[in-house]
Amino acid sequence: MENICGWIAQAGSSPLREQLKSTQQADWLVIGAGITGLSAAHALAHMHPQARIVVVDRQRAAQGASARNSGFVVAHEHPAAGELLGSEGFAGYQVDTSIGRAAADEVRKQIVRLGIECDFRESGYFFAVSDPRKLTHVEAKLQTLRAVGASAQFLQGEPLIEKLGTRHYHAGIWCGNGNALLQPAKYVKGLLDALPEKVTLYENTDITSIERLGDGRVRARGQNGCVEARQVLVCLNAFIPRAGIDDSGTFAMELSASLTRPLSDQEFQALGAPASWGVLSTRPLGATVRLTPDRRVMIRNTAEYRSRDLSLGELSTRRQHHVQGLQRRFPMLGEQDIEYTWTGHLSASRSGQPYFAKVEEGVFAVAGCNGSGVARGTLWGRLLAELASGRDSPLLRSVIERAQPGWLPPKLLLDIGAMLRMRVETVRARSEI
């Protein structure tokens, strides 16, 4: 049993970069080389062509959480009951969707501009359930999605089975015109490999503190060296406390997923040869499932409030949950058909909104992707670079206005409350896991 991300294994690794040593001077420092940090570095290089830009990452660049997610490019979120057309929350949903659409468009622009091959599919995806009672207000949700520019269609019974090739799901809403799917490790690797030469990247470099210098510069100190810069962008998402930012209103969750071998021609034809697809559950802890373009099945059906990595023994237990979820959907698949099992972290908040702020003079940070990091992270990187550069736009103002992650109680109470909430949600999502 090994913790190996199937996406990363398929994408391969970029050449190893050096560790940070001694003291380096820079105009800009970006901490974190995931989707957000790399997008920020690209934006800074474009806006400040003469500046020295340094990026550091605690591990291999482009191989952290950004490469380990499920690859959903989210433009249109599943609307909650309080966000439906005609409700008080619809106005906020409209704003959030305008941001989401801009974020998904940003992904498309990066893929085209940088020539990234990442199995990008403009096919939309499904909000689907096994228990139809867990998909409520269907007509109102269709109207809501269409009102904000989405294509939306309700499917149940045989039409849904034909689309997915499994009888597990009994009802679903397909949502397109913005929503898309991609291979996340290939996407973030593409961002990394296309970095301009003037951007210096240090890998396996853990920043342990950020301190203010007397001349207005900021020093970010690592184990074997430090970077002194005028401006620092913290793009660590779930691990934002590592930069000394403890009041972001966000918290870490650990997820685990598995990816199977490719289905054989016979197996694929038995399913009806469906096109590649993605399914999100309408329950917070329901399973996320994909049938990939190369006929593999990916399942993510565990999520836990924790920032400490699972041990291999713990991951093996989670893998059994993946097996159970697979067999509910595709009975011919078992543990022997899983090629990769891995963990990853996401950054969440109580409100579902991010932390996006000027922390202090010269220090800017963003966190709280809430499961939509591919699109949001891509957009946030550019917008954080614009904020730090003194630029303004209606989109940037909208992001700042919506960036209210909500209050978190002291850690002990948060730990207890979060664990209880997770247990309740697990029970509620039982039929969808």
C-alpha positions as CSV (number, residue, x, y, z in Angstrom):
1,M,0.0,0.0,0.0
2,E,1.5,3.3,-1.1
3,N,0.2,6.8,-1.2
4,I,0.6,7.5,-4.9
5,C,-1.6,10.0,-6.8
6,G,-2.7,8.5,-10.0
7,W,-3.0,11.9,-11.7
8,I,0.6,12.7,-10.9
9,A,1.8,9.3,-11.9
10,Q,0.2,9.8,-15.3
11,A,1.4,13.4,-15.7
12,G,5.0,12.7,-14.8
13,S,7.4,15.0,-13.1
14,S,9.1,18.2,-14.3
15,P,12.9,18.5,-13.8
16,L,13.9,18.9,-10.1
17,R,14.5,22.5,-9.0
18,E,17.1,23.6,-6.4
19,Q,16.4,24.2,-2.7
20,L,16.6,27.7,-1.4
21,K,20.0,28.4,0.0
22,S,21.6,31.6,1.4
23,T,19.8,34.9,1.2
24,Q,18.0,35.8,-2.1
25,Q,16.7,39.3,-3.1
26,A,13.5,39.6,-5.0
27,D,10.9,42.2,-5.9
28,W,8.1,39.6,-5.5
29,L,7.9,36.3,-3.5
30,V,5.2,33.8,-4.1
31,I,4.8,31.1,-1.4
32,G,3.2,28.0,-2.8
33,A,3.6,26.5,-6.2
34,G,0.2,25.0,-6.8
35,I,-2.5,26.4,-9.1
36,T,-2.9,29.7,-7.2
37,G,0.8,30.4,-6.7
38,L,1.8,29.5,-10.3
39,S,-1.1,31.5,-11.7
40,A,0.1,34.5,-9.6
41,A,3.7,34.1,-10.9
42,H,2.5,34.1,-14.5
43,A,0.4,37.2,-13.8
44,L,3.3,39.0,-12.1
45,A,5.7,38.2,-14.9
46,H,3.2,39.7,-17.4
47,M,2.5,42.8,-15.3
48,H,6.1,43.4,-14.2
49,P,8.5,42.3,-16.9
50,Q,11.6,43.8,-15.3
51,A,10.9,42.4,-11.8
52,R,12.7,39.5,-10.1
53,I,10.0,37.0,-9.1
54,V,10.8,34.1,-6.7
55,V,8.5,31.1,-6.0
56,V,9.0,28.6,-3.2
57,D,7.3,25.4,-2.4
58,R,7.6,23.1,0.6
59,Q,7.7,20.0,-1.6
60,R,7.9,19.3,-5.3
61,A,6.1,22.0,-7.2
62,A,2.8,21.2,-8.9
63,Q,2.5,17.9,-6.9
64,G,0.6,19.1,-3.8
65,A,-3.2,19.5,-3.3
66,S,-3.5,21.2,-6.7
67,A,-2.6,18.0,-8.5
68,R,-4.6,15.7,-6.3
69,N,-8.1,17.0,-6.6
70,S,-10.9,15.5,-8.8
71,G,-10.4,17.9,-11.8
72,F,-13.8,19.7,-11.8
73,V,-13.7,23.1,-13.4
74,V,-16.5,24.8,-11.4
75,A,-18.4,27.7,-13.0
76,H,-21.9,26.9,-11.7
77,E,-22.3,25.5,-8.2
78,H,-25.2,23.4,-7.2
79,P,-27.6,26.0,-5.7
80,A,-28.7,25.6,-2.1
81,A,-32.3,25.9,-1.1
82,G,-31.7,29.5,0.1
83,E,-30.1,30.5,-3.2
84,L,-32.9,29.5,-5.6
85,L,-34.4,32.0,-8.0
86,G,-36.8,34.3,-6.1
87,S,-35.2,33.7,-2.7
88,E,-33.2,36.3,-0.7
89,G,-30.0,34.4,-1.4
90,F,-30.3,34.4,-5.1
91,A,-28.5,37.8,-5.5
92,G,-25.4,36.4,-3.7
93,Y,-25.6,33.2,-5.9
94,Q,-25.6,35.4,-9.0
95,V,-22.5,37.2,-7.8
96,D,-20.8,33.9,-6.9
97,T,-21.7,32.5,-10.3
98,S,-20.3,35.5,-12.1
99,I,-17.0,34.9,-10.2
100,G,-17.2,31.2,-11.0
101,R,-17.7,31.8,-14.7
102,A,-14.8,34.2,-14.8
103,A,-12.7,31.6,-13.0
104,A,-13.6,28.8,-15.4
105,D,-12.9,31.2,-18.3
106,E,-9.5,31.9,-16.8
107,V,-8.7,28.2,-16.9
108,R,-9.6,28.0,-20.5
109,K,-7.5,31.1,-21.3
110,Q,-4.4,29.6,-19.5
111,I,-4.9,26.2,-21.4
112,V,-5.0,28.0,-24.7
113,R,-2.3,30.6,-24.0
114,L,0.2,28.2,-22.6
115,G,-0.7,25.2,-24.8
116,I,-1.5,22.9,-21.9
117,E,-2.6,19.4,-22.7
118,C,-4.7,18.3,-19.8
119,D,-7.6,16.2,-21.2
120,F,-9.8,19.3,-20.9
121,R,-13.5,18.5,-21.7
122,E,-16.2,21.1,-22.1
123,S,-18.9,18.5,-21.4
124,G,-20.3,19.8,-18.1
125,Y,-21.0,17.3,-15.3
126,F,-23.8,15.9,-13.2
127,F,-25.2,16.6,-9.7
128,A,-26.5,13.1,-9.2
129,V,-27.9,10.9,-6.4
130,S,-28.8,7.3,-5.7
131,D,-31.7,8.3,-3.4
132,P,-33.9,10.8,-5.4
133,R,-35.1,12.3,-2.0
134,K,-31.6,13.9,-1.8
135,L,-32.2,15.9,-5.0
136,T,-34.9,18.4,-4.0
137,H,-36.5,21.5,-5.7
138,V,-35.5,20.1,-9.1
139,E,-37.6,22.5,-11.2
140,A,-36.5,25.5,-9.1
141,K,-32.9,24.5,-9.4
142,L,-33.2,24.1,-13.2
143,Q,-34.7,27.6,-13.4
144,T,-32.0,29.0,-11.1
145,L,-29.1,27.5,-13.1
146,R,-30.6,28.7,-16.4
147,A,-31.1,32.2,-14.9
148,V,-27.4,32.5,-14.3
149,G,-26.4,31.3,-17.8
150,A,-26.0,27.5,-17.2
151,S,-27.3,24.8,-19.4
152,A,-29.3,22.4,-17.1
153,Q,-31.2,19.2,-17.8
154,F,-32.9,16.8,-15.4
155,L,-32.4,13.1,-16.0
156,Q,-33.7,10.0,-14.3
157,G,-34.1,6.3,-15.1
158,E,-32.9,4.9,-18.3
159,P,-31.7,8.3,-19.9
160,L,-29.4,8.8,-16.9
161,I,-28.2,5.2,-16.9
162,E,-27.3,5.6,-20.6
163,K,-25.2,8.7,-19.8
164,L,-23.3,7.1,-16.9
165,G,-23.3,3.4,-17.6
166,T,-24.3,2.6,-14.0
167,R,-27.7,1.9,-12.4
168,H,-26.5,3.4,-9.1
169,Y,-27.8,6.9,-9.8
170,H,-31.5,7.4,-10.1
171,A,-31.8,11.1,-10.5
172,G,-29.5,13.9,-11.6
173,I,-29.1,17.4,-13.1
174,W,-26.6,17.8,-15.9
175,C,-25.0,21.2,-15.8
176,G,-23.0,22.7,-18.6
177,N,-22.1,25.9,-20.4
178,G,-19.2,26.7,-18.2
179,N,-18.6,23.5,-16.1
180,A,-15.8,21.3,-17.4
181,L,-13.4,18.5,-16.5
182,L,-9.7,18.1,-16.8
183,Q,-6.7,16.1,-15.5
184,P,-5.5,18.2,-12.6
185,A,-1.9,17.1,-12.4
186,K,-1.4,17.7,-16.1
187,Y,-3.0,21.2,-15.8
188,V,-0.8,22.3,-12.9
189,K,2.3,20.8,-14.4
190,G,1.5,22.8,-17.5
191,L,1.4,25.9,-15.5
192,L,4.8,25.0,-14.0
193,D,6.5,24.0,-17.2
194,A,5.4,27.2,-18.9
195,L,6.8,29.6,-16.2
196,P,8.8,32.4,-17.8
197,E,12.6,32.0,-17.4
198,K,12.8,35.1,-15.3
199,V,10.7,33.4,-12.6
200,T,13.0,31.6,-10.1
201,L,11.5,28.5,-8.4
202,Y,12.9,26.8,-5.3
203,E,11.4,23.4,-4.4
204,N,11.6,21.4,-1.1
205,T,11.8,24.7,0.7
206,D,9.7,25.2,3.8
207,I,9.1,28.8,4.8
208,T,9.0,28.8,8.6
209,S,8.4,32.5,9.3
210,I,7.7,35.9,7.8
211,E,9.2,39.0,9.4
212,R,9.1,42.7,8.6
213,L,12.5,44.4,7.9
214,G,13.2,48.0,8.7
215,D,13.4,49.2,5.1
216,G,9.9,48.1,4.3
217,R,10.9,44.8,2.9
218,V,9.7,41.4,4.1
219,R,11.9,38.5,4.9
220,A,10.6,34.9,4.5
221,R,12.9,32.5,6.3
222,G,13.4,28.9,5.3
223,Q,15.5,26.2,6.9
224,N,18.5,26.8,4.7
225,G,18.0,30.3,3.5
226,C,15.7,33.2,3.1
227,V,14.1,35.5,0.6
228,E,13.9,39.3,1.1
229,A,11.2,40.9,-1.0
230,R,9.1,44.0,-1.3
231,Q,5.9,42.1,-1.8
232,V,4.9,38.6,-0.7
233,L,1.9,36.5,-2.0
234,V,0.9,33.6,0.3
235,C,-0.8,30.9,-1.8
236,L,-0.9,28.0,0.6
237,N,-4.6,27.4,0.9
238,A,-5.1,24.7,3.5
239,F,-1.6,25.3,4.9
240,I,-1.9,29.1,5.3
241,P,-1.0,28.9,9.0
242,R,2.6,27.8,8.0
243,A,3.1,31.4,6.9
244,G,2.0,32.6,10.3
245,I,-1.5,33.6,9.2
246,D,-3.8,32.0,11.9
247,D,-6.9,34.1,11.6
248,S,-8.0,33.4,8.0
249,G,-11.2,31.8,9.0
250,T,-10.4,28.7,7.0
251,F,-9.5,25.1,8.1
252,A,-8.0,22.0,6.4
253,M,-9.8,18.9,5.4
254,E,-8.1,15.7,4.2
255,L,-9.6,13.7,1.4
256,S,-8.6,10.4,-0.2
257,A,-9.3,8.9,-3.6
258,S,-8.6,5.9,-5.8
259,L,-8.1,5.5,-9.5
260,T,-8.7,2.1,-11.3
261,R,-7.0,0.5,-14.2
262,P,-8.6,1.3,-17.6
263,L,-11.7,-0.6,-18.3
264,S,-11.3,-3.3,-21.0
265,D,-13.1,-3.0,-24.3
266,Q,-15.6,-5.7,-23.2
267,E,-16.3,-3.9,-19.9
268,F,-16.6,-0.6,-21.5
269,Q,-19.1,-1.9,-24.2
270,A,-21.1,-3.6,-21.4
271,L,-21.6,-0.2,-19.9
272,G,-22.9,1.2,-23.1
273,A,-19.6,2.9,-24.1
274,P,-20.6,6.2,-22.4
275,A,-18.6,9.4,-22.9
276,S,-16.3,10.5,-20.1
277,W,-18.2,12.1,-17.2
278,G,-18.1,13.5,-13.7
279,V,-20.6,13.3,-10.9
280,L,-20.8,15.4,-7.8
281,S,-23.1,14.5,-5.0
282,T,-25.7,16.9,-3.6
283,R,-24.7,15.9,-0.1
284,P,-21.5,17.5,1.3
285,L,-19.8,14.1,2.1
286,G,-21.3,12.2,-0.9
287,A,-18.9,10.6,-3.4
288,T,-17.2,12.4,-6.2
289,V,-16.9,10.0,-9.2
290,R,-15.4,10.3,-12.7
291,L,-15.1,8.1,-15.7
292,T,-12.0,9.5,-17.4
293,P,-11.3,9.8,-21.1
294,D,-8.9,6.7,-20.8
295,R,-11.8,4.7,-19.3
296,R,-10.6,4.7,-15.7
297,V,-12.9,5.2,-12.7
298,M,-11.9,7.7,-10.0
299,I,-13.8,7.8,-6.7
300,R,-13.4,10.1,-3.8
301,N,-15.8,9.2,-1.0
302,T,-13.9,10.1,2.3
303,A,-13.4,13.6,3.7
304,E,-12.1,14.3,7.2
305,Y,-11.5,17.4,9.3
306,R,-7.7,17.1,9.8
307,S,-4.5,18.5,8.5
308,R,-2.2,15.6,9.5
309,D,-1.6,13.1,6.7
310,L,-3.2,9.7,7.0
311,S,-0.8,6.9,7.8
312,L,-0.5,4.1,5.2
313,G,-2.6,1.9,7.5
314,E,-5.3,4.6,7.8
315,L,-5.2,5.1,4.0
316,S,-5.7,1.3,3.5
317,T,-8.9,1.6,5.5
318,R,-10.1,4.5,3.4
319,R,-9.3,2.4,0.3
320,Q,-11.9,-0.1,1.5
321,H,-14.5,2.7,1.4
322,H,-13.4,3.4,-2.1
323,V,-13.9,-0.3,-3.0
324,Q,-17.4,-0.3,-1.5
325,G,-18.3,2.8,-3.5
326,L,-16.9,1.4,-6.7
327,Q,-18.8,-1.9,-6.3
328,R,-22.1,0.0,-5.7
329,R,-21.6,1.7,-9.1
330,F,-19.6,-0.9,-11.1
331,P,-20.0,-4.4,-9.5
332,M,-17.3,-5.9,-11.8
333,L,-14.6,-3.7,-10.2
334,G,-12.9,-4.7,-6.9
335,E,-9.8,-3.8,-5.0
336,Q,-7.6,-5.7,-7.4
337,D,-8.6,-3.2,-10.1
338,I,-7.4,-0.1,-8.2
339,E,-4.0,1.1,-9.4
340,Y,-3.6,4.2,-7.3
341,T,-4.8,5.5,-3.9
342,W,-3.8,8.8,-2.5
343,T,-4.6,11.7,-0.1
344,G,-4.9,15.4,-0.6
345,H,-6.1,18.5,1.4
346,L,-8.5,21.2,0.7
347,S,-9.1,24.5,2.5
348,A,-12.7,25.1,3.7
349,S,-14.6,27.8,5.5
350,R,-17.9,28.0,7.3
351,S,-19.5,30.3,4.8
352,G,-18.1,28.6,1.7
353,Q,-16.4,31.9,0.8
354,P,-12.6,32.5,0.7
355,Y,-10.2,34.5,2.7
356,F,-8.7,37.0,0.2
357,A,-6.9,39.9,1.8
358,K,-4.0,42.3,2.3
359,V,-2.7,40.8,5.5
360,E,-0.3,43.7,6.2
361,E,1.8,46.1,4.2
362,G,3.5,44.0,1.5
363,V,1.8,40.7,2.4
364,F,-1.2,39.3,0.6
365,A,-2.9,36.0,1.0
366,V,-5.8,33.8,-0.2
367,A,-7.2,30.5,1.1
368,G,-10.5,28.7,1.2
369,C,-11.1,27.0,-2.1
370,N,-14.0,25.0,-0.6
371,G,-13.5,22.2,-3.2
372,S,-13.4,24.5,-6.3
373,G,-9.7,25.1,-6.4
374,V,-9.0,24.4,-10.1
375,A,-11.0,27.4,-11.3
376,R,-11.0,29.6,-8.3
377,G,-7.3,29.1,-7.7
378,T,-6.5,30.0,-11.3
379,L,-8.5,33.2,-11.0
380,W,-7.3,34.1,-7.5
381,G,-3.7,33.9,-8.5
382,R,-4.1,36.6,-11.1
383,L,-6.4,38.7,-8.9
384,L,-4.1,38.5,-5.9
385,A,-1.2,39.7,-8.1
386,E,-3.4,42.6,-9.3
387,L,-4.4,43.5,-5.8
388,A,-0.8,43.6,-4.7
389,S,0.1,45.6,-7.8
390,G,-2.4,48.3,-6.9
391,R,-4.8,47.4,-9.8
392,D,-8.5,47.5,-9.7
393,S,-11.4,45.9,-11.5
394,P,-15.1,45.1,-10.9
395,L,-14.2,41.4,-10.7
396,L,-11.6,42.0,-8.1
397,R,-13.9,44.1,-6.1
398,S,-16.6,41.4,-6.3
399,V,-14.1,38.8,-5.0
400,I,-13.0,41.0,-2.1
401,E,-16.7,41.8,-1.2
402,R,-17.6,38.2,-1.1
403,A,-14.5,37.1,0.7
404,Q,-16.2,36.6,4.1
405,P,-15.1,33.1,5.3
406,G,-17.0,33.4,8.6
407,W,-16.0,33.2,12.2
408,L,-14.3,30.1,13.6
409,P,-14.5,29.2,17.3
410,P,-11.3,28.5,19.3
411,K,-9.5,25.4,18.1
412,L,-10.8,23.0,20.8
413,L,-14.4,23.9,20.2
414,L,-13.8,23.9,16.4
415,D,-12.3,20.4,16.6
416,I,-15.3,19.1,18.6
417,G,-17.9,20.9,16.5
418,A,-16.3,19.9,13.2
419,M,-16.0,16.2,14.1
420,L,-19.7,16.1,15.2
421,R,-20.8,17.8,12.0
422,M,-18.8,15.4,9.9
423,R,-20.5,12.4,11.6
424,V,-23.9,13.9,11.0
425,E,-23.1,14.6,7.3
426,T,-21.7,11.1,6.9
427,V,-25.0,9.6,8.1
428,R,-27.0,11.9,5.8
429,A,-24.8,11.0,2.8
430,R,-24.8,7.3,3.5
431,S,-26.7,6.3,0.3
432,E,-24.4,8.6,-1.8
433,I,-21.0,7.2,-0.5
